[in-house]
């Protein structure tokens, strides 16, 4: 596969389909350009020294290895050629996992929702069917629009459908996403807990990927990554993207497990693991208004295996982001220093 993976919109699905159509002893060899050389290669394209290409997937060898393992492959070898410009990865299909129990586990999907009136009616119909059963838990967080009314309307509508009767909603007394997720976890009863943001910037069709990672034993904590595939134009501002990449690199070095994106809102873990680490989680929540870091810190503290799920990050179709660059930059610095002290010192 010579320089083809940069244009494929969903590599995990692509490799899963490929695996179904090759023999068990087949090897695949993937060549791709090293993303570290991207600025130089782009200049070469502008000077007509290199063929012009469209926007490519942002894949380093760790990202590719992660996607291959998610898709049922084992990486045999990976190396660089031509002064590091080209990366080579060789992989073979793994035998089907005997631990895979696709339909055997129940799921609670926690959806924090603040000022998301325009998205509420789209969320439930967009969630695919997976798992033994699903309980959808909306946590409304002091909205100034009609988010609460929309949720109540959706609950009344779903009562006529046996498949969708497990839809609940709660109003949080405090503010912030971290508190909303905490309340959702308290009300959850499923085997697997999934956090999904009501802004729908992550396609609901990706949720079964998070379920599968836990169900087949690939990992114990599934963390979404928005920084592999190209994004829609306004999905994430350039400075925010650079900041995410810097802090993700820092956290990877601190934790010893790969984190391409620490702030993607979509995450999944076993409920029994959450119960074990709840005390740590509540402690970390005191310093983390996002809730993402409280969860990640607890996962690392309890030595759970982290697996990242590459997703395509979309623009908001309704509402506006709550990000304040200066405040959140300072907060990220604070979280980084805290993590270094907690896990290194």
C-alpha positions as CSV (number, residue, x, y, z in Angstrom):
1,X,0.0,0.0,0.0
2,X,2.1,2.9,-1.3
3,X,1.0,6.3,-0.1
4,X,-2.7,5.5,-0.1
5,X,-3.6,5.8,3.6
6,X,-3.5,9.6,3.6
7,X,-6.7,9.9,1.6
8,X,-8.8,7.2,3.3
9,X,-11.6,8.8,5.4
10,X,-12.0,6.0,8.0
11,X,-8.8,3.9,8.3
12,X,-10.2,1.6,11.0
13,X,-13.1,0.5,8.9
14,X,-10.9,0.2,5.9
15,X,-8.4,-2.1,7.6
16,X,-11.2,-4.2,9.2
17,X,-12.7,-4.8,5.8
18,X,-9.3,-5.6,4.4
19,X,-8.7,-8.1,7.1
20,X,-11.9,-10.0,6.2
21,X,-10.6,-10.4,2.6
22,X,-7.1,-11.6,3.0
23,X,-5.6,-14.9,4.2
24,X,-4.3,-15.4,7.7
25,X,-0.7,-15.6,6.6
26,X,-0.9,-12.5,4.4
27,X,1.4,-9.6,5.2
28,X,0.6,-6.0,4.4
29,X,3.3,-3.4,3.7
30,X,2.4,0.3,4.1
31,X,4.6,3.1,3.0
32,X,3.7,6.7,3.9
33,X,5.4,10.0,4.3
34,X,6.7,11.0,7.7
35,X,4.5,13.8,9.1
36,X,7.5,15.5,10.6
37,X,8.5,16.3,7.0
38,X,5.1,17.7,6.1
39,X,6.1,21.5,6.0
40,X,9.1,20.7,3.7
41,X,7.0,18.5,1.5
42,X,4.3,21.2,1.2
43,X,6.9,23.7,0.1
44,X,8.2,21.2,-2.4
45,X,4.7,20.8,-3.8
46,X,4.2,24.6,-4.1
47,X,7.6,24.8,-6.0
48,X,6.4,22.0,-8.4
49,X,9.2,19.8,-7.1
50,X,6.6,17.3,-5.7
51,X,3.2,16.2,-6.9
52,X,0.4,18.2,-5.3
53,X,-1.8,16.3,-2.9
54,X,-5.0,17.2,-1.0
55,X,-5.3,17.4,2.8
56,X,-3.9,14.3,4.3
57,X,-4.5,12.3,7.5
58,X,-2.0,13.3,10.2
59,X,-0.4,9.9,10.9
60,X,2.8,9.1,12.6
61,X,3.9,5.5,13.1
62,X,2.4,5.3,16.6
63,X,-1.0,6.4,15.2
64,X,-0.8,3.8,12.4
65,X,0.2,1.1,14.8
66,X,-2.8,2.0,17.0
67,X,-5.3,1.9,14.1
68,X,-3.9,-1.4,12.9
69,X,-4.2,-3.0,16.3
70,X,-7.8,-1.7,16.6
71,X,-8.6,-3.3,13.2
72,X,-7.2,-6.7,14.2
73,X,-3.6,-6.5,12.9
74,X,-0.3,-7.0,14.6
75,X,2.6,-4.7,13.6
76,X,5.7,-6.9,12.8
77,X,8.1,-4.1,11.9
78,X,8.3,-0.4,11.3
79,X,11.2,1.8,10.1
80,X,12.1,4.9,8.1
81,X,13.8,5.3,4.8
82,X,15.2,8.1,2.6
83,X,16.6,10.2,5.5
84,X,13.3,9.6,7.4
85,X,11.0,11.0,4.8
86,X,9.3,7.7,4.2
87,X,7.9,5.4,6.9
88,X,7.4,1.7,6.3
89,X,5.1,-0.4,8.4
90,X,4.6,-4.2,8.0
91,X,1.7,-6.0,9.7
92,X,-0.2,-9.3,9.7
93,X,-3.8,-10.1,10.7
94,X,-4.4,-11.4,14.2
95,X,-6.7,-14.4,14.7
96,X,-10.2,-13.4,15.9
97,X,-10.3,-12.6,19.6
98,X,-12.1,-15.3,21.7
99,X,-13.0,-12.6,24.2
100,X,-15.2,-10.6,21.7
101,X,-18.8,-10.5,23.0
102,X,-20.3,-7.8,20.8
103,X,-23.8,-8.0,22.1
104,X,-23.3,-9.1,25.7
105,X,-22.6,-5.9,27.5
106,X,-25.1,-3.1,28.5
107,X,-24.1,0.5,28.0
108,X,-24.9,3.8,29.7
109,X,-24.2,6.9,27.5
110,X,-23.8,10.0,29.5
111,X,-24.6,13.2,27.5
112,X,-23.8,16.6,29.2
113,X,-26.0,19.2,27.5
114,X,-25.8,23.0,28.1
115,X,-27.3,25.3,25.5
116,X,-27.7,22.5,22.9
117,X,-31.4,23.0,22.1
118,X,-30.7,22.6,18.4
119,X,-29.0,19.2,18.7
120,X,-31.1,17.3,21.2
121,X,-33.7,15.9,18.7
122,X,-30.9,14.6,16.4
123,X,-28.9,12.7,19.0
124,X,-31.0,9.7,19.9
125,X,-32.0,8.7,16.3
126,X,-28.3,9.0,15.3
127,X,-26.9,6.6,17.9
128,X,-26.5,3.1,16.2
129,X,-27.7,-0.1,17.7
130,X,-24.9,-1.9,19.7
131,X,-24.6,-3.7,23.0
132,X,-27.1,-5.7,25.0
133,X,-29.1,-2.6,25.8
134,X,-28.4,1.1,26.1
135,X,-29.4,3.7,28.7
136,X,-29.1,7.3,27.5
137,X,-28.6,9.8,30.3
138,X,-28.9,13.5,29.5
139,X,-27.5,15.9,32.2
140,X,-28.7,19.4,31.6
141,X,-26.5,22.1,32.9
142,X,-28.2,25.5,33.6
143,X,-29.0,26.3,29.9
144,X,-30.2,29.7,28.9
145,X,-32.1,28.2,25.9
146,X,-34.8,25.5,25.7
147,X,-32.4,22.5,26.0
148,X,-34.3,21.1,29.0
149,X,-37.7,21.3,27.3
150,X,-36.3,19.6,24.2
151,X,-34.9,16.7,26.3
152,X,-38.3,16.3,28.0
153,X,-40.0,16.3,24.6
154,X,-37.6,13.6,23.4
155,X,-38.2,11.4,26.4
156,X,-42.0,11.6,25.9
157,X,-41.5,10.7,22.2
158,X,-39.3,7.7,22.9
159,X,-41.7,6.1,25.4
160,X,-43.6,4.7,22.4
161,X,-40.5,2.8,21.3
162,X,-39.5,-0.3,23.4
163,X,-35.9,0.0,22.1
164,X,-35.6,3.7,23.3
165,X,-37.4,3.6,26.7
166,X,-34.2,3.8,28.6
167,X,-33.8,7.6,28.2
168,X,-33.4,9.6,31.4
169,X,-32.6,13.2,32.2
170,X,-31.3,15.1,35.2
171,X,-30.7,18.7,36.1
172,X,-27.3,19.4,37.7
173,X,-27.2,21.7,40.7
174,X,-23.7,22.8,40.1
175,X,-22.1,24.1,36.9
176,X,-19.6,22.7,34.4
177,X,-19.2,19.6,32.3
178,X,-17.1,17.8,35.0
179,X,-20.0,18.0,37.5
180,X,-22.5,16.9,34.7
181,X,-20.4,13.8,33.9
182,X,-20.0,13.0,37.7
183,X,-23.8,13.1,38.1
184,X,-24.3,10.9,35.0
185,X,-21.9,8.3,36.3
186,X,-23.8,8.2,39.6
187,X,-27.1,7.5,37.7
188,X,-25.5,5.0,35.2
189,X,-26.2,1.2,35.5
190,X,-24.7,-0.2,32.3
191,X,-21.6,-2.5,32.2
192,X,-19.8,0.1,30.0
193,X,-19.9,3.9,30.5
194,X,-19.6,6.2,27.5
195,X,-19.3,10.0,27.6
196,X,-20.7,11.8,24.5
197,X,-20.9,15.5,24.1
198,X,-24.3,17.0,23.0
199,X,-22.6,19.3,20.5
200,X,-22.3,16.3,18.1
201,X,-18.9,17.3,16.8
202,X,-18.0,13.6,17.1
203,X,-20.3,11.5,14.8
204,X,-22.6,9.2,16.9
205,X,-21.8,6.5,14.3
206,X,-18.3,6.2,15.9
207,X,-19.7,5.1,19.3
208,X,-19.6,1.4,18.5
209,X,-15.8,1.7,18.1
210,X,-15.5,2.7,21.7
211,X,-17.7,-0.2,22.8
212,X,-15.7,-2.7,20.7
213,X,-12.4,-1.8,22.3
214,X,-13.7,-2.7,25.7
215,X,-15.8,-5.7,24.6
216,X,-13.0,-7.5,22.8
217,X,-10.4,-6.8,25.5
218,X,-8.2,-4.6,23.3
219,X,-8.2,-1.9,26.0
220,X,-9.7,-0.8,29.3
221,X,-10.1,2.9,28.6
222,X,-11.1,4.2,25.1
223,X,-10.1,7.8,24.5
224,X,-11.2,9.7,21.4
225,X,-8.5,11.4,19.3
226,X,-9.4,14.3,17.0
227,X,-5.9,14.9,15.8
228,X,-5.4,12.1,13.3
229,X,-7.9,12.8,10.5
230,X,-8.3,16.2,8.8
231,X,-11.0,18.4,10.4
232,X,-13.8,20.5,9.0
233,X,-12.6,24.1,8.5
234,X,-14.0,25.6,11.7
235,X,-14.0,22.5,13.9
236,X,-10.9,23.5,15.8
237,X,-8.9,26.8,15.5
238,X,-5.2,26.6,14.6
239,X,-4.0,27.8,17.9
240,X,-6.2,25.4,19.8
241,X,-4.9,22.6,17.6
242,X,-1.2,23.5,18.3
243,X,-2.0,23.7,22.0
244,X,-3.6,20.3,22.0
245,X,-0.7,18.8,20.2
246,X,1.9,20.3,22.6
247,X,0.0,19.2,25.7
248,X,-0.7,15.8,24.4
249,X,3.0,15.2,23.8
250,X,3.7,16.4,27.3
251,X,1.1,14.1,28.9
252,X,2.4,11.1,26.8
253,X,5.9,11.6,28.3
254,X,4.5,12.0,31.8
255,X,2.0,9.1,31.7
256,X,4.1,6.5,29.8
257,X,1.0,5.7,27.6
258,X,0.3,7.3,24.3
259,X,-2.1,10.3,24.3
260,X,-2.6,12.1,21.0
261,X,-5.6,14.1,22.3
262,X,-6.4,14.6,26.0
263,X,-9.5,16.8,25.5
264,X,-11.7,14.9,23.2
265,X,-15.0,14.6,25.0
266,X,-15.8,11.1,23.9
267,X,-14.5,8.4,26.2
268,X,-15.4,4.9,27.4
269,X,-14.6,2.7,30.4
270,X,-16.0,-0.2,32.4
271,X,-18.3,0.7,35.2
272,X,-16.6,-1.7,37.6
273,X,-13.3,0.0,36.9
274,X,-14.9,3.4,37.6
275,X,-16.2,2.2,40.9
276,X,-12.6,1.1,41.9
277,X,-11.1,4.4,41.0
278,X,-14.0,6.7,42.1
279,X,-12.2,8.0,45.2
280,X,-9.3,9.2,43.0
281,X,-11.7,10.6,40.4
282,X,-13.5,12.7,43.0
283,X,-10.2,14.0,44.3
284,X,-9.0,15.1,40.9
285,X,-12.3,16.7,40.1
286,X,-11.6,19.3,42.7
287,X,-8.9,20.8,40.4
288,X,-10.4,20.0,37.0
289,X,-13.5,21.8,35.7
290,X,-13.3,19.8,32.4
291,X,-13.5,16.4,34.0
292,X,-11.3,14.9,31.2
293,X,-8.1,15.1,33.3
294,X,-9.8,13.7,36.4
295,X,-10.7,10.7,34.5
296,X,-7.4,10.3,32.7
297,X,-5.4,10.8,35.9
298,X,-7.5,8.1,37.6
299,X,-7.1,5.7,34.7
300,X,-3.3,6.1,34.9
301,X,-3.3,5.8,38.7
302,X,-5.1,2.5,38.4
303,X,-2.9,1.2,35.5
304,X,-5.7,0.7,33.0
305,X,-4.7,0.1,29.4
306,X,-5.5,3.2,27.2
307,X,-6.5,2.8,23.6
308,X,-7.1,5.8,21.4
309,X,-10.0,5.9,18.8
310,X,-9.3,8.2,15.9
311,X,-12.5,10.1,15.0
312,X,-13.4,12.8,12.5
313,X,-14.1,16.0,14.3
314,X,-16.8,18.1,12.8
315,X,-17.9,21.7,13.0
316,X,-20.8,22.6,15.4
317,X,-24.1,22.8,13.6
318,X,-25.7,24.7,16.5
319,X,-24.5,26.9,19.3
320,X,-21.0,28.1,20.1
321,X,-18.0,26.7,22.0
322,X,-17.4,27.5,25.7
323,X,-13.6,27.6,25.2
324,X,-11.8,30.7,26.6
325,X,-8.2,30.5,25.2
326,X,-6.4,32.4,27.9
327,X,-8.2,30.7,30.8
328,X,-8.0,27.2,29.3
329,X,-4.3,27.6,28.4
330,X,-3.5,28.5,32.0
331,X,-5.6,25.6,33.1
332,X,-3.8,23.2,30.8
333,X,-0.5,24.4,32.2
334,X,-1.8,23.8,35.7
335,X,-2.9,20.3,34.8
336,X,0.5,19.5,33.2
337,X,2.4,20.7,36.3
338,X,0.0,18.7,38.5
339,X,0.5,15.6,36.4
340,X,4.3,15.9,36.5
341,X,4.2,16.2,40.3
342,X,1.7,13.4,40.8
343,X,3.1,10.9,38.4
344,X,6.8,11.8,38.1
345,X,7.9,13.3,41.4
